[in-house]
């Protein structure tokens, strides 16, 4: 496989990973924090409504987890296409 074609496939997968992770983050931050707030407010955690928790902390925690998922996926992708530093 040529280096140019290899690079294009690499970036195509990279963009797909980004879109998947950003969609998940948007769903959690916008969906759970704003759209589903009233439904989630029926559940309380530590005396606070779950909708409030997602709006304040939940989306941040999900974002941090998604960063680690992205790093793991990219390390595998780098190794698959020969762009790793090892």
LINCOR-V275107 format. One record per residue. N is the residue number from 0. RES is the residue in one small letter. SS is DSSP state (H for helix, E for strand, L for the rest). PSI is psi in whole degrees, -180 to 180 (* if undefined). OMEGA is omega in whole degrees, 0 to 359 (* if undefined). Layout:
n={N,N}
res={RES,RES}
ss={SS,SS}
psi={PSI,PSI}
omega={OMEGA,OMEGA}
//
This chain:
n={0,1,2,3,4,5,6,7,8,9,10,11,12,13,14,15,16,17,18,19,20,21,22,23,24,25,26,27,28,29,30,31,32,33,34,35,36,37,38,39,40,41,42,43,44,45,46,47,48,49,50,51,52,53,54,55,56,57,58,59,60,61,62,63,64,65,66,67,68,69,70,71,72,73,74,75,76,77,78,79,80,81,82,83,84,85}
res={x,x,x,x,x,x,x,x,x,x,x,x,x,x,x,x,x,x,x,x,x,x,x,x,x,x,x,x,x,x,x,x,x,x,x,x,x,x,x,x,x,x,x,x,x,x,x,x,x,x,x,x,x,x,x,x,x,x,x,x,x,x,x,x,x,x,x,x,x,x,x,x,x,x,x,x,x,x,x,x,x,x,x,x,x,x}
ss={L,L,H,H,H,H,H,H,H,H,H,H,H,H,H,H,H,H,H,H,H,H,H,H,H,H,H,H,H,H,H,H,H,H,H,L,H,H,H,H,L,L,L,E,E,L,L,E,E,H,H,H,H,H,H,H,H,H,H,H,H,H,H,H,H,H,H,H,H,H,H,H,H,H,H,H,H,H,H,H,H,L,L,L,L,L}
psi={135,156,-38,-46,-39,-43,-40,-42,-39,-49,-30,-44,-38,-47,-39,-43,-44,-44,-40,-48,-40,-34,-42,-45,-43,-42,-43,-48,-45,-46,-56,-34,-24,-58,-47,16,-47,-39,-43,-23,-11,-19,136,138,119,30,-3,144,144,-35,-42,-43,-45,-39,-33,-47,-33,-46,-30,-44,-43,-41,-43,-42,-41,-30,-45,-37,-44,-42,-44,-48,-42,-36,-42,-42,-42,-44,-37,-38,7,26,8,162,0,*}
omega={182,181,180,179,177,179,179,177,178,182,176,177,179,179,178,177,179,180,178,183,178,176,177,180,178,180,181,185,182,183,183,183,185,186,183,184,183,178,182,180,177,178,180,175,180,179,180,177,182,177,176,181,180,181,185,185,188,182,178,178,179,179,179,177,180,176,179,176,180,179,180,179,182,176,177,180,177,180,181,184,175,178,180,185,182,*}
//
